[in-house]
């Protein structure tokens, strides 16, 4: 066979295994990011570029997107109409004292927000 008549190589037909979604930053860092937004804008929804700037990013890029995605997976912010707003969970974390029951509960809820964290807790619940 000549190169012109060579059939294209067959593609691997096995299903690809994707890594599970996981937050790009930990909860402690996420709380730091929403605290910075809260300190600048309070409870008002911030334009997305302003919120990212408050978090320490000069402009939207890959890392900023991963951080924003992590904040959403923890249930700390929501995004609508190109604005970023703290959720009630996020507000309870940044606006209430650390010994407040709602602050503590919001942190507990946030830690099991990402699916991968919830799966790991369920899998290792009995073994600790």
QUIWO-V749333 format. One record per residue. N is the residue number from 1. PHI is phi in radians with two decimals (NA if undefined). PSI is psi in whole degrees, 0 to 359 (none if undefined). OMEGA is omega as a letter, one per 30 degrees, with the letter a starting at -180 (999 if undefined). Layout:
BEGIN
N:PHI:PSI:OMEGA  N:PHI:PSI:OMEGA
END
This chain:
BEGIN
1:NA:144:l  2:-1.61:161:a  3:-0.99:329:a  4:-1.19:331:a  5:-1.67:0:a  6:-1.26:125:l  7:-1.18:151:l  8:-1.12:149:a  9:-1.10:144:a  10:-1.27:140:l  11:-1.39:150:l  12:-1.16:119:a  13:-1.59:0:l  14:-1.20:148:l  15:-1.20:139:l  16:-1.43:139:l  17:-1.67:119:l  18:-1.62:145:l  19:-1.19:146:l  20:-1.18:151:l  21:-1.16:134:l  22:-2.47:152:a  23:-1.17:143:a  24:-1.30:346:l  25:-2.40:161:l  26:-1.41:172:a  27:-1.11:320:a  28:-1.05:314:l  29:-1.15:323:l  30:-1.09:318:l  31:-1.10:322:l  32:-1.06:320:l  33:-1.15:315:a  34:-1.26:332:l  35:-1.12:319:l  36:-1.09:319:l  37:-1.15:315:a  38:-1.08:319:l  39:-1.11:329:a  40:-1.53:317:a  41:-2.05:358:a  42:1.09:225:a  43:-1.60:357:a  44:-1.24:145:l  45:-1.22:134:a  46:-1.77:144:l  47:-1.00:142:a  48:-0.91:312:l  49:-1.06:323:l  50:-1.18:317:l  51:-1.06:317:l  52:-1.14:323:l  53:-1.12:318:l  54:-1.06:329:a  55:-1.40:355:l  56:1.85:10:l  57:-1.83:133:a  58:-1.28:325:l  59:-2.65:159:l  60:-1.13:130:l  61:-2.70:187:a  62:-0.96:312:a  63:-1.15:319:l  64:-1.07:320:l  65:-1.13:320:l  66:-1.15:321:l  67:-1.15:314:l  68:-1.07:320:l  69:-1.09:319:l  70:-1.11:318:l  71:-1.06:322:l  72:-1.19:319:a  73:-1.17:330:l  74:-1.39:351:l  75:1.34:29:a  76:-1.65:332:l  77:-2.38:162:l  78:-2.34:156:a  79:-2.17:131:l  80:-2.65:137:l  81:0.93:43:l  82:1.06:27:l  83:-2.18:148:l  84:-1.96:129:a  85:-2.29:140:l  86:-1.20:140:l  87:-1.41:172:l  88:-1.06:323:l  89:-1.07:314:l  90:-1.09:319:l  91:-1.10:316:l  92:-1.07:329:a  93:-1.34:316:a  94:-1.56:336:a  95:-1.77:347:a  96:-1.84:152:l  97:-1.10:154:a  98:-1.07:333:a  99:-1.58:1:l  100:-1.25:138:a  101:-1.06:323:l  102:-1.23:327:l  103:-1.12:311:a  104:-1.09:316:l  105:-1.13:320:l  106:-1.09:321:l  107:-1.13:318:l  108:-1.07:317:l  109:-1.15:320:a  110:-1.13:320:a  111:-1.15:333:l  112:-1.75:11:l  113:-1.09:308:l  114:-1.17:136:a  115:-0.94:317:a  116:-1.12:322:l  117:-1.15:318:l  118:-1.10:318:l  119:-1.12:317:l  120:-1.13:318:l  121:-1.10:319:l  122:-1.15:317:a  123:-1.16:321:a  124:-1.86:15:a  125:-1.04:317:a  126:-1.33:329:a  127:-1.56:346:l  128:1.42:none:999
END
